[in-house]
Amino acid sequence: GQGFNRSASSNGLPTSELTPIQVEIQRRQAAEVRVRDLEVLVNQLRRRIAGLEAEKRRTALQTRVMVMAANGAQIPGICNPKDMSIISEPPDMNPDDAIDKAICEYLRRNPDFPVSIQKVAPNYYVFGDRGTVYVTERGRHIVVRVGGGFKSLQVFMDERALMLTRETAGAWSERAMSTGVMGQAVSA
């Protein structure tokens, strides 16, 4: 039988018979395949990170609720400590307030929203660690004061979640690069 010719290129010609352009094309094709493989790996790692961060938030919330219960504290009717499902709205939310309704509806549609929200006064909220923002109704729209103008509440919350996700991914990536984790994956 005829064995596999290791010196043959993908087009069947021996490597020694390839023109420099053909060699370069093969090299680039191999590099493109590697880039696609790495992109798949990056996406898998991002999904894994998001899942681990969501689990970490659930565990931290569950721990806080259990500690509050163990200390005999009144637990606001926010979540079920067993499965973290929403039982009722946070106590500082007014069910008759259109802004509070819009925020709660957004949170129902996006249960993994990574940013904490606190209502500090009517129309004033704190989203994570970015300070107090003014939220109001403009006609039938709920908007957030941003700079000299307004942005829809949904867009503001979507962007805030994306910003936090990117910050977290960037910090993870920097940490991985400094510890050599990514270097190992790339050289495999």
N, C-alpha and C positions, 0 to 999 in steps of 0.2 A: 504494500500500500504506500500511498504517497503521504508523507508527513506534512505537518503545518510549517510553512516557510516563514520564520520569524522576521526575515529581512524584507518581506513583501509589504507594500503599502496597501492602503484600503482600496486602491483601484487595481490591485493585482500586479503592479510593476514592482520589481525589486527596488528597495529604497535608494540604491545607488543610481538607478535610472531616472529618478524624479528630478524635475527642474527645480531650481530654487523657489520659484513661485508656488509649485505644487507642495513643496515641503512647508512653506509658510502657510499655505491654505490649510494643510493638515494640522499644523501647530495651532492655528487660530480656532479651527473647529474643535479641537480637543480642549482648548481654553474656554470656549463658549459652553461646552458641555459641563466643564467643572464649575463655571459661574452659575449655570442653571442649578446644578446640584447644591451649591452653596446657598443659593437663594431659597431653595426648598428647605434646607437645614435651618436657615435664619427664620423663616416663617414658622417652622415647627417649634423652634426655641421661643419665639415670641408668644405663640399660643400656650406653650407650657408655662412661661413666665406669667402670663395673664391669669391662667388657671391657678397657679400657686399664690399669686397676689390676692385673688378673690377668696381663696381658701383661708389665707392669713387674715383678711378682713373679717370673714365670718367667724373664725376662731376667736379673734380679739373681741368682737362684739359679744359672742357667746360667753366668753370669760368675764367680761365686764358685767353682763346681766347676772351671771351666777354669783359673782362676788357681791353685787348689790343685794341679791336675794339672800345670800348667806348672812349679810350684815343687817338684815331686816329692813333695808331701805325700800321705799315705795318705788316700784318699777313702772315707768311710764308705759302706756299701752302701745309700744312701738312694734315689738317683734316677739315671736314665740322662741324662747331660748332653745328648744329642741331642734327646730329646723330653720330658724331665722326668717320664717315667713312673716309678712306684715300682718299684724292683727288690726291695728288702727293707725291713724295718722299721728305724727309726733304731737305732743301736747301743746306746743306753741303755734301749731297751724290751725287756722280758723276755717272750718268747712264752708263758710259762707263767703270767704274772701276769694275772688277770682284768681289772684296771683298764687295764693296757697294751693288752690285747686290745680292750677297749671303745673306748679312744681311737683305736687304729689302725683299727678297724672304722668308727668315725664319720668318720675322715679319708678312708677309701676311699669312703664314701657321699657325702662332701662335699669333693671334690678342690680346690675353690676356697676352702676355709676360710682366711680372711684373717689368722688369728692364729697366731703362732709358739707352739710348745709345747715345753717342756723339762722333763724329769724330773730333779729335783735330789736326790731321795732316795726311798726306798720310800714311797709314798702322798703325796708332795709334788711339785707341778708348778708351773711358771710358765707362765701363758697370756698371751703378749704382754708388756705393760709394767705389768700390774696387780699384781705381787707374787706371792708363793707362796701356793698354796691347798692345802688338805688334801682328798684324795680317798680314799674308802674304800668297802668293801662293806657294805651293810646288808641282810642276807638275800640275796635274788637281785638286788638293785639296786645299781648303782654311783652314789654320791652325792658331792656336793661340799659341804664345810662353808661355809655362807654366814651370816654374822651369828651368831645363836644357834641356827640350825637347819641343815637340809640341803636341797639341791636336786638333782634328778637330773642326772647328768653331761650327758646329751643336751640338756636344757633350758638348763643353764649354758653349754654351748658354742654353742647356737643364739643365746642372748641376747648372748653375748660377740661373736659374728660380727655380729649386728644392730647392737650398740652401736658397733662399729668402723666399720661401713658408714655409719651415721648421722653419726658424727664426721667421717668423710672427706667425705661429701656436704655436711655443714654447712660445713666448711672450704672446700670448693670453691665453694659458694654464696656465702659471704662474700667470697672472693677475686674471684668473678665480679662481684658487686655493686660492689666497690670499684674494679674496673677498668672498669666500665660495660658488660661483656659482656651481662648480662641485660637492662639497660636498652635495648640495641639490639634484642634479640630481642622484647621486649615491645612496643616501639613500631612494629614491622614490621606 
